[in-house]
Every structure is written in C-alpha cells, then in structure tokens.
Amino acid sequence: MHQQLISFNKTQRKDFGLPELHAGDVVKVYRKIKEGGKERTQAFQGTIIAIRGGQSSSQILTIRKVSFGIGVELVLPLSSPQIEKIEFVKRTKARRAKLYFVRDKSVKVLSKKLKTVALKDSQKPAVAVVETASEEVEEVIEEMAPEQAEEAEVAGVEAEASQETEEKKEA
C-alpha cells in the first residue's frame, strides 16, 4: 500500500525535467509575479537548504541566496502555480539533509564546506546526440551513388588520420 501511495504521488507531481533535487544543489527558479494588472517572470537563483515532504506530491523547497550581503530565503511548494520553470545550475556535495547551518556561515566558509560535484547524467545526452549524428551521416552516405559514397568514406578516413596525427603532435 505504501509503495502504491508513493507511485501515485510521483504521478501527481509537476515534472520539470530535472535530476533528483538534493540539499546543496544550486537551482534557478522562475516564478510568476503579478503587479497590478501586469504579470512578469522573476528569476531567483540560490542553494537548496531544505526539502520537506520528500515522497509526497507537495514537496516544499527552501532556497537561500545572499543578495548585497543580506540573506534571502524563498520557501515555496514545488507544485505551486507560481513556478514557471526550474533550472538546475550545479550540484554540490552536502553531508546533511537539511543545511540550516548555512544561515550562520559566510559565503567564503560555505565554499569550503560545500564541494562542487560533476553531474554524470548531464554528460550522457551529449554523447547520444553525437552518436545519432554519425548514424545520420552513414545513412546519407549509403543513399549516395556508389562512386560518391566511396569518395566520402575515403575523405572520412583521411580526416580521422589527420586528427590522430595532430593529437600525437600535441602529446
């Protein structure tokens, strides 16, 4: 029953196309603000210091940034209609689930406490795009006349050989 509830909650959440969010991640939240009769979008970039309601459909994010020497926090539900989109900026490694101690520390001390980590998931799509491009080139070569296809393949082999020699010279 518990697993069914968790799966239902995941279907009810807004999907921003982000990797799983953790405390310490730096995100940019674009939210809609109504002023008078106008509506505009405001960006708020900061560090996630807490996520409450982890498995529920209504997670609450607490995001903090320092603006002109003053700490500013934004607390809003992830399913809020105010949120237009969320951009993932970078991942930092935090050793705690709630980073409330950040409120008392300076930015200089925090840069030592929170280490930047490379996100492995973001590298995979770039490789997939390159692979699909090479497959498309191969399909185009196959569609060419036999003489043109042989010339294109020879040119491709020559280009690869010249790249290898350049790499050897640099090393």
C-alpha positions as CSV (number, residue, x, y, z in Angstrom):
1,M,0.0,0.0,0.0
2,H,2.8,2.4,0.9
3,Q,4.5,1.8,-2.5
4,Q,1.3,2.4,-4.3
5,L,0.9,5.7,-2.5
6,I,4.4,6.8,-3.4
7,S,3.9,5.9,-7.0
8,F,0.6,7.9,-7.1
9,N,2.3,10.9,-5.5
10,K,5.1,10.8,-8.2
11,T,2.4,10.9,-10.9
12,Q,0.8,13.9,-9.4
13,R,4.0,16.0,-9.2
14,K,4.9,18.6,-11.7
15,D,7.7,17.3,-13.9
16,F,10.4,20.0,-14.6
17,G,12.7,17.5,-16.3
18,L,15.3,17.8,-13.6
19,P,17.6,15.3,-12.0
20,E,16.6,14.4,-8.4
21,L,17.0,17.5,-6.2
22,H,19.1,17.4,-3.0
23,A,20.0,19.8,-0.3
24,G,23.1,21.8,-1.5
25,D,22.0,21.9,-5.2
26,V,22.1,25.3,-6.8
27,V,18.9,26.0,-8.8
28,K,17.3,28.9,-10.6
29,V,13.6,29.2,-10.0
30,Y,11.5,31.3,-12.5
31,R,8.3,32.3,-10.8
32,K,5.3,34.4,-12.0
33,I,4.7,37.7,-10.1
34,K,1.5,39.8,-10.6
35,E,2.0,43.5,-10.1
36,G,-1.2,45.5,-10.7
37,G,-2.6,44.3,-14.0
38,K,0.7,43.0,-15.3
39,E,2.4,39.6,-14.9
40,R,6.1,39.1,-15.1
41,T,8.7,36.4,-14.5
42,Q,11.3,36.8,-11.8
43,A,14.4,34.5,-11.5
44,F,15.7,33.5,-8.1
45,Q,19.0,31.6,-8.1
46,G,20.1,30.0,-4.8
47,T,21.1,27.0,-2.9
48,I,18.5,24.5,-1.7
49,I,18.9,24.3,2.1
50,A,15.9,22.0,2.8
51,I,13.4,19.8,1.1
52,R,10.3,18.9,3.1
53,G,7.8,16.2,2.2
54,G,10.2,14.1,0.2
55,Q,7.9,11.3,-1.0
56,S,4.7,13.4,-1.0
57,S,3.1,15.1,-4.0
58,S,3.6,18.5,-2.4
59,Q,7.3,18.9,-1.6
60,I,8.3,22.2,-0.1
61,L,11.7,23.8,-1.1
62,T,13.6,26.3,0.9
63,I,16.1,28.1,-1.3
64,R,18.6,30.6,0.0
65,K,20.8,33.2,-1.6
66,V,22.9,36.2,-0.4
67,S,22.0,39.4,-2.1
68,F,24.0,42.5,-1.3
69,G,25.2,41.0,1.9
70,I,21.7,40.1,3.1
71,G,20.5,36.5,3.2
72,V,17.2,36.0,1.4
73,E,15.2,32.7,1.6
74,L,12.4,31.6,-0.6
75,V,10.0,28.9,0.7
76,L,7.5,27.5,-1.8
77,P,5.8,24.3,-2.7
78,L,7.2,22.5,-5.7
79,S,3.6,22.1,-7.1
80,S,2.9,25.9,-6.8
81,P,1.3,27.5,-9.8
82,Q,3.7,30.5,-9.3
83,I,6.6,28.3,-10.5
84,E,7.1,28.7,-14.3
85,K,10.2,26.6,-14.5
86,I,13.2,25.4,-12.5
87,E,16.7,25.3,-14.0
88,F,19.4,23.1,-12.4
89,V,22.7,25.1,-12.2
90,K,25.1,22.8,-10.3
91,R,25.3,20.1,-7.8
92,T,27.3,20.4,-4.6
93,K,28.1,17.6,-2.2
94,A,26.5,18.2,1.2
95,R,26.8,15.8,4.2
96,R,23.5,16.7,5.7
97,A,19.9,16.6,4.5
98,K,19.0,20.0,6.0
99,L,21.5,22.8,5.6
100,Y,20.2,25.2,8.2
101,F,23.7,25.9,9.5
102,V,24.2,27.9,6.2
103,R,22.3,30.7,7.8
104,D,25.1,31.4,10.3
105,K,28.1,31.0,7.9
106,S,29.7,33.4,5.5
107,V,29.8,32.7,1.7
108,K,33.6,32.2,1.9
109,V,33.3,29.5,4.6
110,L,30.5,27.8,2.7
111,S,32.5,27.5,-0.5
112,K,34.9,25.2,1.5
113,K,32.1,23.3,3.2
114,L,30.1,22.5,0.0
115,K,32.2,21.0,-2.8
116,T,31.0,21.1,-6.4
117,V,30.4,17.7,-7.9
118,A,30.2,16.9,-11.6
119,L,26.8,15.5,-12.6
120,K,27.1,12.3,-14.6
121,D,23.6,12.3,-16.0
122,S,24.1,15.6,-17.9
123,Q,27.1,14.1,-19.9
124,K,25.1,11.2,-21.3
125,P,22.7,13.1,-23.6
126,A,25.6,14.9,-25.3
127,V,27.2,11.6,-26.3
128,A,23.8,10.3,-27.5
129,V,23.5,13.3,-29.8
130,V,26.9,12.7,-31.3
131,E,26.0,9.0,-32.0
132,T,22.8,9.9,-33.7
133,A,24.6,12.5,-35.9
134,S,27.1,9.9,-37.0
135,E,24.3,7.4,-37.8
136,E,22.6,10.1,-39.9
137,V,25.9,10.7,-41.8
138,E,26.2,6.9,-42.5
139,E,22.6,6.8,-43.8
140,V,23.3,9.7,-46.2
141,I,26.5,8.0,-47.5
142,E,24.5,4.8,-48.2
143,E,21.9,6.8,-50.2
144,M,24.6,8.4,-52.4
145,A,25.7,6.9,-55.7
146,P,28.4,4.2,-55.3
147,E,31.3,6.4,-56.6
148,Q,30.3,9.4,-54.4
149,A,30.0,7.1,-51.3
150,E,33.5,5.7,-51.8
151,E,34.9,9.3,-52.1
152,A,33.0,10.3,-48.9
153,E,34.3,7.3,-47.0
154,V,37.9,8.0,-48.2
155,A,37.6,11.6,-47.1
156,G,36.3,10.5,-43.7
157,V,39.2,8.1,-43.2
158,E,41.7,10.9,-44.2
159,A,40.1,13.3,-41.7
160,E,40.4,10.7,-38.9
161,A,44.0,10.1,-39.7
162,S,44.8,13.8,-39.7
163,Q,43.2,14.2,-36.3
164,E,45.2,11.3,-34.9
165,T,48.5,12.8,-36.1
166,E,47.5,16.2,-34.6
167,E,46.8,14.5,-31.2
168,K,50.2,12.8,-31.3
169,K,52.0,16.1,-32.1
170,E,50.2,17.8,-29.1
171,A,51.2,14.9,-26.7
